[in-house]
Amino acid sequence: MSYAPCPDPVLGDADSVNSIETLIVPRAVDLGGMEVRRALPSTKRQMVGPFIFFDQMGPAEFLTDQGIDVRPHPHINLATLTYLFEGEILHRDSLGTEQTIRPGAVNWMKAGRGIVHSERTSQQRRQDGQRLFGLQTWVALPEADEETAPDFIHYGADVLPMLDSDGIRARILAGAAFGQKSSLKTASETLYADLEVQAGKSVPIDATHEERALYTISGEIEIAGDRFGKGQLLVLRPGDAITVRASTPARFMLFGGAPMGGPRYIWWNFVSSRPERIEAAKQEWAHGRFDTVPGDEADFIPLPESIGKPRRAFGGVRYP
């Protein structure tokens, strides 16, 4: 997806919940036919571990001859992770990749020093129509890995480890949790898991990772007596082990990891530890110096003119 900042809504006070450090209600953005709810970056919290961007796509209903068309656009110094609950998206990039992502699978695209990609609905799916619902997250890279070669890896749903026991289903997308470990190789300590919990069942969340958050997808969960519905980001307090109980059948994402060793700057689709690198990337895109996407060369998203300066993002620190 392509990033543009937007204001936060007025939020409630969650100080009474000792286990929750920050409660974020995502901002809704209309991308034309599909609503996107952006949980990170937020003025209350810009990053959780290496996660600097967290978008919920849909759920949206596309009729015949409809679909998404995210035109070719660039990224630097980050990795994107796309994960779907419903529908499918056709990914193409400047490495020559053409990959359809479906529910339960992971598309991991490391931008490194620079990559261009598009995300569209295939012609076949346009003929049939579809519901589309999923997440796209961006993970900042350690400074030593920012300018490495771009890469793309697809992990099918059948190769990602799954725990299915006593009313709890957990698919581990990145890192290790609940006795399972993903084969996805990340550049820094990263945790990402998809949990489905039957009503009345509880899930322990340990404090192994320094920074952790939950994002509620559906249903209602309870933490320390307080209940949370769908579409909320709950940043957990460091060092506290908690228990999440499903008040109704519920689904939520658990994510986080080790914080970056310094601040990151974000502007449009660019992330970097150095603001001057973002300025250089702007010029590269404006003057056509990025590679094109084979099979999708005729279109692109122009460099925006109204976003402003790169914003500084670092854990719970506010933008200056």
C-alpha positions as CSV (number, residue, x, y, z in Angstrom):
1,M,0.0,0.0,0.0
2,S,1.0,3.6,-0.3
3,Y,1.2,5.8,2.8
4,A,-0.1,9.3,3.5
5,P,-0.5,10.8,7.0
6,C,-4.0,11.8,8.3
7,P,-5.1,13.2,11.7
8,D,-6.0,11.0,14.7
9,P,-9.5,10.8,16.2
10,V,-10.1,11.9,19.7
11,L,-9.4,8.9,21.9
12,G,-10.8,7.7,25.2
13,D,-8.8,7.3,28.4
14,A,-7.4,3.8,28.9
15,D,-5.2,4.6,32.0
16,S,-7.5,2.4,34.1
17,V,-6.2,-0.7,32.3
18,N,-2.9,-1.4,33.9
19,S,-1.9,-4.0,31.3
20,I,-2.4,-1.5,28.4
21,E,0.2,1.2,27.8
22,T,-1.6,2.8,24.9
23,L,-5.0,2.4,23.3
24,I,-5.3,3.5,19.6
25,V,-8.4,3.8,17.5
26,P,-7.2,3.6,13.9
27,R,-7.8,6.4,11.4
28,A,-10.1,5.6,8.5
29,V,-8.9,6.5,5.0
30,D,-11.1,6.0,1.9
31,L,-9.0,4.7,-1.0
32,G,-11.9,4.6,-3.4
33,G,-14.1,1.5,-3.0
34,M,-12.2,0.3,0.1
35,E,-11.7,1.7,3.5
36,V,-8.3,1.4,5.1
37,R,-7.9,1.8,8.9
38,R,-4.4,3.0,9.9
39,A,-3.2,2.1,13.4
40,L,0.5,3.0,12.9
41,P,2.0,5.5,12.8
42,S,-0.1,7.4,15.3
43,T,0.5,10.6,17.3
44,K,0.2,8.4,20.4
45,R,2.6,5.7,19.2
46,Q,4.7,5.6,16.1
47,M,6.3,2.2,16.3
48,V,6.0,-1.1,18.1
49,G,9.2,-3.1,17.9
50,P,10.3,-2.7,14.2
51,F,6.7,-2.2,13.0
52,I,6.3,1.4,11.7
53,F,3.1,1.0,9.7
54,F,0.0,-1.1,10.3
55,D,-3.0,-0.9,7.9
56,Q,-6.3,-2.8,7.9
57,M,-7.6,-3.2,4.4
58,G,-11.4,-3.6,4.3
59,P,-13.4,-5.7,4.7
60,A,-14.7,-4.5,1.3
61,E,-17.1,-6.1,-1.2
62,F,-16.1,-5.8,-4.9
63,L,-18.7,-6.5,-7.5
64,T,-18.0,-7.8,-11.1
65,D,-15.4,-5.7,-12.9
66,Q,-14.3,-4.0,-9.7
67,G,-11.1,-4.4,-7.7
68,I,-8.1,-2.6,-6.2
69,D,-5.5,-0.8,-8.4
70,V,-2.6,0.4,-6.3
71,R,-0.3,1.6,-9.1
72,P,3.5,1.1,-9.1
73,H,5.2,3.0,-6.3
74,P,8.6,2.9,-4.6
75,H,9.9,1.8,-1.2
76,I,13.3,2.1,0.5
77,N,14.8,0.8,3.8
78,L,11.8,-1.3,5.0
79,A,10.1,-4.6,4.5
80,T,6.4,-5.0,3.8
81,L,4.4,-7.9,5.0
82,T,1.0,-8.5,3.4
83,Y,-1.5,-10.9,5.0
84,L,-5.1,-11.6,4.0
85,F,-8.2,-13.0,5.7
86,E,-10.4,-13.0,2.6
87,G,-9.9,-12.5,-1.1
88,E,-6.7,-12.2,-3.1
89,I,-4.2,-9.6,-4.4
90,L,-1.9,-9.8,-7.4
91,H,1.6,-8.5,-6.5
92,R,4.1,-7.4,-9.1
93,D,7.5,-5.8,-8.4
94,S,10.6,-4.5,-10.1
95,L,12.5,-7.7,-9.4
96,G,10.1,-9.4,-11.9
97,T,8.0,-11.1,-9.2
98,E,4.4,-11.9,-10.0
99,Q,2.7,-13.5,-7.1
100,T,-0.9,-13.9,-6.0
101,I,-1.4,-13.8,-2.2
102,R,-4.3,-15.6,-0.7
103,P,-5.6,-16.0,2.9
104,G,-3.1,-17.4,5.4
105,A,-0.1,-16.8,3.2
106,V,2.6,-14.2,3.6
107,N,4.2,-11.9,1.0
108,W,7.5,-10.5,2.4
109,M,9.0,-7.8,0.3
110,K,12.3,-6.3,1.5
111,A,12.8,-2.9,-0.2
112,G,16.4,-2.5,0.9
113,R,18.0,0.3,-1.2
114,G,14.9,0.5,-3.4
115,I,12.1,-1.5,-5.0
116,V,8.9,-0.7,-6.9
117,H,5.7,-2.7,-6.7
118,S,2.0,-2.7,-7.6
119,E,-1.0,-4.4,-6.0
120,R,-4.0,-5.1,-8.1
121,T,-7.0,-7.3,-8.5
122,S,-6.4,-9.9,-11.3
123,Q,-8.7,-10.0,-14.3
124,Q,-10.1,-13.3,-13.2
125,R,-11.1,-12.0,-9.8
126,R,-12.6,-8.9,-11.5
127,Q,-14.9,-11.2,-13.5
128,D,-16.0,-13.1,-10.4
129,G,-16.1,-10.3,-7.8
130,Q,-14.7,-10.8,-4.3
131,R,-14.6,-9.7,-0.7
132,L,-11.2,-8.4,0.4
133,F,-10.0,-8.2,3.9
134,G,-6.5,-8.1,5.2
135,L,-3.5,-6.3,6.7
136,Q,-0.4,-4.7,5.4
137,T,2.5,-3.8,7.8
138,W,5.9,-2.2,7.2
139,V,8.9,-3.3,9.2
140,A,11.8,-0.9,9.6
141,L,15.2,-2.5,8.9
142,P,18.3,-2.2,11.1
143,E,20.6,0.6,9.9
144,A,23.1,-2.0,8.6
145,D,20.5,-3.6,6.4
146,E,18.8,-0.5,5.0
147,E,20.8,-0.3,1.8
148,T,21.0,-4.0,1.0
149,A,19.7,-5.6,-2.1
150,P,15.9,-5.8,-2.5
151,D,14.2,-9.2,-2.2
152,F,10.8,-10.9,-2.3
153,I,9.8,-14.2,-0.6
154,H,6.3,-15.8,-0.6
155,Y,5.3,-18.2,2.2
156,G,2.2,-20.3,1.6
157,A,-0.3,-20.9,4.3
158,D,0.7,-24.6,4.4
159,V,4.3,-23.8,5.4
160,L,3.7,-21.4,8.2
161,P,3.5,-23.1,11.7
162,M,0.1,-23.5,13.3
163,L,-1.0,-24.2,16.8
164,D,-4.5,-25.7,17.0
165,S,-5.4,-26.8,20.5
166,D,-8.2,-26.5,23.1
167,G,-10.2,-23.7,21.2
168,I,-7.1,-21.7,20.2
169,R,-5.7,-21.5,16.7
170,A,-2.4,-19.5,16.2
171,R,-0.6,-19.1,12.9
172,I,3.0,-17.8,13.5
173,L,3.9,-15.4,10.7
174,A,7.2,-14.2,12.1
175,G,9.3,-15.0,15.1
176,A,8.4,-17.6,17.7
177,A,5.4,-17.9,20.0
178,F,3.3,-20.7,21.6
179,G,6.0,-23.3,21.0
180,Q,6.1,-22.6,17.3
181,K,8.6,-20.8,15.1
182,S,8.2,-19.3,11.7
183,S,10.7,-19.9,8.9
184,L,10.4,-16.3,7.8
185,K,13.8,-14.7,8.3
186,T,13.6,-11.1,9.5
187,A,16.5,-8.7,9.9
188,S,15.7,-8.0,13.6
189,E,13.8,-9.6,16.4
190,T,10.2,-9.7,15.2
191,L,7.0,-11.2,16.5
192,Y,3.8,-11.6,14.4
193,A,1.0,-14.0,15.0
194,D,-2.7,-14.5,14.0
195,L,-4.8,-15.9,16.8
196,E,-8.4,-17.2,16.7
197,V,-9.9,-18.0,20.1
198,Q,-13.2,-19.6,20.9
199,A,-15.6,-17.8,23.4
200,G,-14.6,-18.4,27.0
201,K,-11.0,-19.5,26.2
202,S,-7.9,-17.7,27.3
203,V,-4.5,-17.1,25.8
204,P,-1.4,-16.3,27.9
205,I,0.9,-13.6,26.3
206,D,4.3,-13.7,27.8
207,A,6.8,-10.8,28.2
208,T,9.6,-12.3,26.1
209,H,9.6,-9.4,23.6
210,E,10.3,-5.9,24.8
211,E,7.6,-4.3,22.8
212,R,4.2,-6.0,22.0
213,A,0.8,-5.0,20.8
214,L,-2.6,-6.6,20.0
215,Y,-4.8,-5.6,17.1
216,T,-8.4,-6.8,17.3
217,I,-9.8,-8.2,14.0
218,S,-13.2,-9.5,15.1
219,G,-15.2,-10.4,18.2
220,E,-14.5,-9.1,21.7
221,I,-11.6,-9.8,24.0
222,E,-11.1,-9.2,27.8
223,I,-7.9,-8.1,29.5
224,A,-7.9,-7.6,33.3
225,G,-11.7,-7.2,33.3
226,D,-11.8,-4.6,30.5
227,R,-13.3,-5.5,27.2
228,F,-12.2,-4.4,23.7
229,G,-14.0,-4.8,20.4
230,K,-12.7,-5.1,16.9
231,G,-10.5,-2.5,15.2
232,Q,-8.4,-1.4,18.2
233,L,-4.7,-1.4,18.8
234,L,-3.6,-2.2,22.3
235,V,0.1,-1.5,23.1
236,L,1.1,-3.7,26.1
237,R,3.2,-2.5,28.9
238,P,6.8,-3.8,28.7
239,G,7.7,-6.7,31.0
240,D,4.1,-7.6,31.9
241,A,2.8,-11.0,31.1
242,I,-1.0,-10.9,30.5
243,T,-3.9,-13.2,29.7
244,V,-6.3,-12.5,26.9
245,R,-9.8,-14.0,27.3
246,A,-12.3,-14.2,24.4
247,S,-15.7,-12.9,25.5
248,T,-17.0,-13.9,22.1
249,P,-15.4,-15.9,19.3
250,A,-12.5,-13.5,18.6
251,R,-9.6,-13.0,16.3
252,F,-6.6,-10.7,16.9
253,M,-3.0,-10.2,15.8
254,L,-0.1,-10.2,18.3
255,F,3.0,-8.3,17.0
256,G,6.1,-6.5,18.2
257,G,9.8,-7.3,18.8
258,A,12.9,-5.5,19.7
259,P,12.9,-1.7,19.2
260,M,15.1,-0.1,16.6
261,G,18.5,1.1,17.8
262,G,17.6,4.7,16.9
263,P,14.8,6.7,15.4
264,R,13.3,6.2,11.9
265,Y,12.0,8.8,9.5
266,I,8.9,8.2,7.4
267,W,7.7,10.1,4.4
268,W,5.2,8.8,1.9
269,N,6.4,5.2,1.1
270,F,10.0,5.8,2.3
271,V,11.5,4.9,5.7
272,S,15.1,5.5,6.7
273,S,17.3,6.2,9.7
274,R,18.6,9.3,7.7
275,P,16.3,12.0,6.5
276,E,18.8,12.9,3.8
277,R,18.3,9.5,2.3
278,I,14.6,10.1,2.0
279,E,15.3,13.4,0.2
280,A,17.5,11.5,-2.2
281,A,14.8,8.9,-2.8
282,K,12.3,11.6,-3.6
283,Q,14.6,12.9,-6.4
284,E,15.2,9.4,-7.7
285,W,11.5,8.7,-8.0
286,A,10.8,12.2,-9.5
287,H,13.4,11.7,-12.2
288,G,12.6,8.1,-13.0
289,R,15.7,6.5,-11.6
290,F,13.9,3.5,-9.9
291,D,13.5,0.3,-11.8
292,T,10.1,-0.3,-13.5
293,V,7.7,-3.2,-12.8
294,P,7.6,-5.8,-15.7
295,G,4.1,-6.2,-16.9
296,D,3.0,-3.0,-15.2
297,E,5.2,-0.4,-16.8
298,A,2.6,2.0,-18.2
299,D,1.4,3.5,-14.9
300,F,2.8,4.8,-11.6
301,I,1.9,7.0,-8.6
302,P,3.6,10.4,-8.9
303,L,5.6,11.9,-6.1
304,P,3.2,13.7,-3.8
305,E,3.7,17.4,-3.2
306,S,1.7,18.1,-0.1
307,I,2.9,15.7,2.6
308,G,5.5,17.9,4.2
309,K,8.8,17.0,5.8
310,P,9.8,13.4,6.9
311,R,8.4,12.6,10.3
312,R,10.5,11.1,13.1
313,A,9.3,7.8,14.5
314,F,10.8,6.0,17.5
315,G,8.8,3.8,19.8
316,G,6.4,5.8,22.0
317,V,8.1,9.2,21.2
318,R,5.8,11.8,19.6
319,Y,6.7,13.5,16.4
320,P,8.6,16.7,17.0
